[in-house]
């Protein structure tokens, strides 16, 4: 049998000037901004009580360049909105509109 190649990867974007107390909200907003942007798709997740960005690589053709693109898009978009601003959901609504966040991991 071939080796298993697909797996989820959780990571956090930590931009300059965003304190520890703001990182969960920042990463939640960033996940929604990345979904709205459309270049890559990932979802927010809660791991050990902290919000992270969850990418899942399941295609056996995934290359290191694809992974690099995910990280570059996260960094690019993560720097475009200051702490406290609401990045839009793909629908144009924001978290303030009563939408719930992404999947929750135990």
C-alpha positions as CSV (number, residue, x, y, z in Angstrom):
1,X,0.0,0.0,0.0
2,X,1.2,3.5,-0.7
3,X,2.1,5.7,2.3
4,X,-0.6,8.0,3.5
5,X,0.1,11.5,2.2
6,X,-2.9,13.7,3.1
7,X,-3.3,15.3,6.5
8,X,-4.6,18.4,8.2
9,X,-2.1,21.0,9.3
10,X,-2.9,23.6,11.9
11,X,-0.9,26.8,12.3
12,X,-1.4,30.3,13.6
13,X,-0.6,33.6,11.9
14,X,1.2,35.9,14.4
15,X,1.6,39.4,12.9
16,X,3.6,42.2,14.5
17,X,1.6,44.3,16.9
18,X,-1.1,41.6,17.6
19,X,-1.0,40.6,21.3
20,X,-1.6,37.1,22.6
21,X,-5.1,38.2,23.8
22,X,-6.0,39.1,20.2
23,X,-4.6,36.2,18.3
24,X,-7.6,33.9,18.4
25,X,-9.9,36.6,16.9
26,X,-7.2,37.6,14.4
27,X,-6.9,34.0,13.2
28,X,-10.6,33.5,13.0
29,X,-10.9,36.7,10.9
30,X,-8.0,35.6,8.7
31,X,-9.6,32.2,8.0
32,X,-12.8,34.0,6.8
33,X,-10.7,36.5,4.7
34,X,-8.9,33.6,3.1
35,X,-12.2,31.9,2.2
36,X,-13.5,35.2,0.7
37,X,-10.3,35.7,-1.2
38,X,-10.6,32.4,-2.9
39,X,-6.9,31.6,-3.8
40,X,-6.7,28.9,-1.1
41,X,-9.3,27.4,1.1
42,X,-8.9,26.6,4.8
43,X,-11.0,26.7,7.9
44,X,-10.6,27.9,11.4
45,X,-10.3,25.3,14.1
46,X,-9.8,25.2,17.9
47,X,-6.8,23.2,19.0
48,X,-5.9,23.1,22.7
49,X,-8.2,26.1,23.3
50,X,-6.6,28.3,20.7
51,X,-7.9,29.3,17.3
52,X,-5.7,28.2,14.4
53,X,-5.9,28.0,10.6
54,X,-6.6,24.5,9.4
55,X,-5.3,23.5,6.0
56,X,-5.9,19.9,4.8
57,X,-3.7,18.5,2.1
58,X,-5.3,15.4,0.6
59,X,-4.2,15.4,-3.1
60,X,-1.2,13.3,-3.7
61,X,0.0,15.9,-6.3
62,X,0.4,18.5,-3.6
63,X,3.8,20.0,-3.8
64,X,5.9,22.1,-1.4
65,X,5.0,25.1,-3.6
66,X,1.3,24.6,-2.8
67,X,2.1,24.6,0.9
68,X,4.2,27.7,0.5
69,X,1.4,29.5,-1.3
70,X,-1.0,28.8,1.6
71,X,1.5,30.4,4.0
72,X,2.1,33.3,1.7
73,X,-1.6,34.1,1.3
74,X,-2.1,33.8,5.0
75,X,0.7,36.3,5.7
76,X,-0.4,38.7,2.9
77,X,-4.0,38.8,4.0
78,X,-3.2,38.7,7.7
79,X,-1.3,41.9,7.4
80,X,-4.1,43.8,5.5
81,X,-6.6,44.2,8.4
82,X,-5.7,45.7,11.7
83,X,-6.6,44.0,15.0
84,X,-10.3,44.4,15.8
85,X,-11.5,44.9,12.3
86,X,-13.9,42.4,10.9
87,X,-12.8,40.6,7.7
88,X,-15.7,39.6,5.6
89,X,-17.1,36.1,5.2
90,X,-17.4,34.8,1.7
91,X,-21.0,35.8,1.7
92,X,-20.0,39.4,2.5
93,X,-21.4,39.2,6.0
94,X,-19.3,39.4,9.1
95,X,-19.1,37.5,12.3
96,X,-21.2,40.3,13.8
97,X,-24.0,39.1,11.6
98,X,-24.4,36.1,13.9
99,X,-22.6,33.5,11.9
100,X,-20.8,30.8,13.9
101,X,-17.1,29.9,13.4
102,X,-15.6,26.9,11.8
103,X,-15.1,23.4,13.1
104,X,-14.1,22.8,16.7
105,X,-11.6,20.1,17.5
106,X,-11.5,18.6,21.0
